[in-house]
Amino acid sequence: MIRYLTWADRFLLILIAFVAAGLGGCQTPISRQLWVRDSASETDLKRDTYECRRDATFTNWRRMNWRWSDPDPDRTLYRLCMEARGWTRAD
């Protein structure tokens, strides 16, 4: 006997898919993290952020066909680079 999905079952599956997709983007993006350093200007922060993002970005060739954005900034490498330049996270 074949059981077809009712409208309630379809609604529940769609709701679960949207919740799962929404939870996938809950991390704070690198561009929104706040960094502080004594006697540093906004120019210093922008330069160090740019250089650390560039150093921490790689192309994941295996996933390149499955999504539009090819570069993946590695959060751990980015954090270590900023900390090596004297910056600390402002929580």
C-alpha positions in Angstrom: 0.0 0.0 0.0 1.4 3.4 -1.0 1.0 6.3 1.4 1.0 9.7 -0.1 2.1 12.8 1.8 -0.7 15.0 3.1 -0.6 18.8 3.0 0.4 18.8 6.7 3.3 16.4 6.0 4.5 18.6 3.1 4.3 21.7 5.2 6.3 20.1 8.0 9.0 19.0 5.6 9.2 22.5 4.1 9.3 24.0 7.5 12.2 21.7 8.6 14.1 22.5 5.4 13.8 26.3 6.0 14.8 26.0 9.7 17.9 23.9 8.7 18.9 26.4 6.0 18.4 29.3 8.4 20.5 27.7 11.1 23.3 27.1 8.6 24.2 30.8 8.5 24.3 31.6 12.2 28.0 32.3 12.5 29.2 35.9 12.7 30.8 36.8 9.4 34.5 37.8 9.4 33.7 41.3 8.2 31.4 41.9 11.2 33.9 40.9 13.9 35.2 43.7 16.1 38.9 44.0 16.7 40.7 46.4 19.0 44.3 47.4 19.5 45.9 50.2 21.5 46.8 53.3 19.5 45.5 51.8 16.2 43.7 53.8 13.6 40.8 52.7 11.3 43.3 52.5 8.5 45.5 50.0 10.4 42.4 47.8 11.1 41.3 47.9 7.4 44.8 47.1 6.2 45.3 44.2 8.6 41.8 42.9 8.0 42.4 42.9 4.3 45.8 41.2 4.5 44.6 38.5 7.0 41.5 37.8 4.9 43.7 37.4 1.9 46.1 35.1 3.7 43.3 33.0 5.2 41.4 32.6 1.9 41.7 29.5 -0.2 39.7 27.9 -3.0 38.0 24.7 -2.2 38.2 23.1 -5.7 36.0 20.1 -4.7 33.0 22.3 -3.8 33.5 24.8 -6.5 30.8 23.3 -8.7 28.2 23.3 -6.0 28.1 27.0 -5.0 28.7 30.4 -6.4 31.3 31.8 -3.9 34.6 30.0 -4.5 36.8 31.5 -1.8 36.5 30.3 1.7 38.1 32.4 4.4 39.4 30.1 7.2 38.2 31.6 10.5 40.9 30.1 12.5 43.7 31.3 10.3 42.1 34.8 10.1 41.9 34.9 13.9 45.5 33.8 14.4 46.7 36.3 11.9 44.9 39.2 13.6 46.1 38.1 17.0 49.7 37.9 15.7 49.4 41.5 14.6 48.4 42.6 18.1 44.6 42.8 17.7 42.2 41.3 20.2 38.5 40.5 19.8 36.1 42.9 21.3 33.2 41.0 22.8 
